[in-house]
């Protein structure tokens, strides 16, 4: 599957439809999930801290925010790295009619 994807990626006109879906699926949805999860964690921490009459410690907030940022960066980096390595190894065969 990997070699087929490397050779024929984006060669079909159907990719004009699939590329926006791919972008939403691989970039926007995970970003929304990560931000929503971090927000919910901070909301729960604030509620629990309010019940015990203590403030939310900045170390906890920083940990949640940095973890969310690292997860988002790793997700995008992993996708870009695999796409780049696939494109750099792309070799289009000379006789495409033999492959069908």
N, C-alpha and C positions, 0 to 999 in steps of 0.2 A: 504494500500500500504506500509506503514511504517513497519508494522510487517512482511509482506512478504519479504520486502527488507532486514530486519535484519536477517531473518532466512536463506534466500537463496543467499545472496550476495556473489559473486565470486565462486559459486559452479559449474557453468557451464563452459565448455571449451571455450565458446564464449567470455568469459571475457578476454581471451588472446588477442583478437582483439579489444574488447571494452575498455579495460583499457587504452591503449595509446590515444584513442580518448577522453576518459573521462579526462585524464590528460591535453591534449591540450585544451579542452573546458573549464575546470574549473581553470586551473592555467596559461597557457601561453597566451591565448587570452585576458583575463582580464588584465594581466600584461602589455601586449603590448598596450592595449587601454588606460590604466592609464598613462603609460609613454608617449605615443603619445599625449594625451590630455594635459598633463603638459607641454610638449615641445611646443605645439602649443600656449598655453596660454602665455608662456614666450616669444615666437617669436613675438606674437602680442604686448605684453607689450614693448618689445624692439623697435619695429617699431614705436609705438605711442610715446614712450619716445624720439626716434630719431627725429621725426617730430617736437616736441616741444622743442628740444634742452636741454632736461633734461635727466639725467641718470635714469636707472632703479633702484629703491630703493631696498636695500638688504632685507628689511622687506617683500616686496611683493614676491621676489624670494623665501625667506625662507618659506613664507606661502604656496606658490604653491607646493614646494618640500615636506614640511611636510604633507600637505593635501594628496598628492599623496602617500606618504609612509604609512600614516595611513589607507587610503582606501585599499591599497594593503595588509597591515597586517590584517585588519578587514576581508577582503574577504577570505584570506587563513585561518585565525583563525576560522571563522564561519564554513567553510567547514570541517576543521579538527575536530572541536568540535562536529558537528552533526554526523560525521562518527564515532568518538570515542564513543559517547553516544549510537549510534546504535549497535556498536560491543560489548559494555559492557553489553547490555541487550539481546544479542543474545541467544536464547534458541532453540536448534534443537529438534523437536519432536521425540519421540521414534518410532512411527508408521508412517513413511512417506507414506506408501501405502494408508492409510486412508485419506490423504489430497488431493490425486489426484482425 
